[in-house]
Amino acid sequence: MAQNGPSANVNSNAIAKIAQNRLTLMNQEINAIRHDVQQLSHHAHALLVATADIASEKVVVARDQLDAILNRTRDASEALYDGAADSARYCRDTIRKHPYESLAIGLVVGAVIGLLSVRSYISHHPRGR
């Protein structure tokens, strides 16, 4: 049963605000991870430059491997960031389009997790012992 009127608008606005807050937090965490990967890449590149004059075969092989890993990591982190941002936007848009359905799904998932937690607790902590 769908609500109409001011109460429905307040509920959907509250849900949209919660989704926006979650999206903001997710973006902050993704940006922090991205910054860490960039710092790691920067330091590894500095190591490559610092060891450029060492001609030992083992050092050259290690440098080449590190360079390849840095390139793959950079590409993967960009893909991860783009995918996470797209997923967050999709979730936000879906919640805005279907606030009551989203709320119902959240309640059901929460209830299932709560039920499983209680059952697990009871099975590991029997009464009378």
C-alpha positions in Angstrom: 0.0 0.0 0.0 1.6 3.3 -1.1 1.3 6.4 0.9 0.3 9.7 -0.6 0.8 13.2 0.6 3.4 14.9 2.8 4.3 11.9 4.8 5.3 9.9 1.7 7.4 12.8 0.5 9.2 13.1 3.8 9.9 9.4 3.9 11.3 9.3 0.3 13.3 12.5 1.0 14.8 10.9 4.1 15.7 7.7 2.2 17.3 9.8 -0.6 19.3 11.7 2.0 20.5 8.5 3.7 21.5 7.2 0.2 23.3 10.4 -0.6 25.2 10.2 2.7 26.2 6.6 2.0 27.3 7.6 -1.5 29.4 10.4 -0.1 31.1 8.1 2.4 31.7 5.5 -0.2 33.3 8.2 -2.5 35.5 9.4 0.3 36.7 5.8 1.0 37.3 5.2 -2.7 39.2 8.5 -3.0 41.4 7.5 0.1 42.2 4.1 -1.5 42.9 5.8 -4.8 45.3 8.2 -3.1 47.1 5.4 -1.3 47.6 3.5 -4.6 48.9 6.7 -6.2 51.3 7.2 -3.3 52.5 3.6 -3.6 52.9 4.0 -7.3 54.8 7.3 -6.8 57.2 5.7 -4.3 57.7 2.6 -6.4 58.5 4.8 -9.5 61.0 6.7 -7.4 62.6 3.4 -6.5 62.8 2.5 -10.1 64.5 5.8 -10.9 66.9 5.5 -8.0 68.0 2.0 -9.1 68.2 2.9 -12.8 72.0 3.0 -12.8 72.4 -0.4 -11.2 73.1 -2.9 -14.1 72.9 -6.1 -12.1 70.7 -8.6 -14.0 68.6 -9.4 -10.9 67.9 -5.7 -10.3 66.9 -5.1 -13.9 64.5 -8.1 -13.8 63.1 -6.9 -10.5 62.7 -3.4 -11.9 60.9 -4.6 -15.0 58.6 -6.8 -12.8 57.8 -3.8 -10.5 57.1 -1.6 -13.5 54.7 -4.2 -14.9 52.9 -4.6 -11.6 52.6 -0.8 -11.2 51.0 -0.5 -14.6 48.5 -3.3 -13.9 47.8 -1.8 -10.5 47.2 1.6 -11.9 44.8 0.2 -14.5 43.0 -1.9 -12.0 42.6 0.9 -9.5 41.1 3.2 -12.2 38.7 0.4 -13.3 37.7 -0.2 -9.7 37.1 3.4 -9.0 35.0 3.8 -12.2 33.0 0.7 -11.4 32.4 1.7 -7.8 31.3 5.2 -8.9 29.0 3.8 -11.5 27.5 1.3 -9.0 27.0 4.0 -6.4 25.2 6.2 -8.9 23.0 3.3 -10.0 22.1 2.5 -6.4 21.3 6.1 -5.6 19.1 6.4 -8.7 17.3 3.2 -8.0 16.6 4.2 -4.4 15.3 7.5 -5.6 13.0 5.9 -8.1 11.8 3.1 -5.8 12.1 4.4 -2.2 9.5 2.1 -0.6 10.8 -1.0 -2.4 14.3 -0.2 -1.3 13.2 0.3 2.3 11.3 -3.0 2.2 14.4 -4.8 0.8 16.6 -3.3 3.5 14.1 -4.4 6.2 13.9 -7.9 4.9 17.7 -8.2 4.5 18.2 -6.8 8.0 15.6 -9.2 9.5 17.2 -12.2 7.8 20.7 -11.2 9.1 19.2 -10.6 12.6 17.4 -14.0 12.5 20.6 -15.8 11.4 22.6 -14.0 14.1 20.2 -14.9 16.8 20.1 -18.6 15.7 23.9 -18.7 15.6 24.1 -17.1 19.1 21.6 -19.6 20.5 23.3 -22.6 19.0 26.6 -21.5 20.4 25.3 -20.4 23.8 22.8 -23.0 25.0 20.7 -22.1 28.0 21.5 -23.7 31.4 25.2 -24.2 30.9 
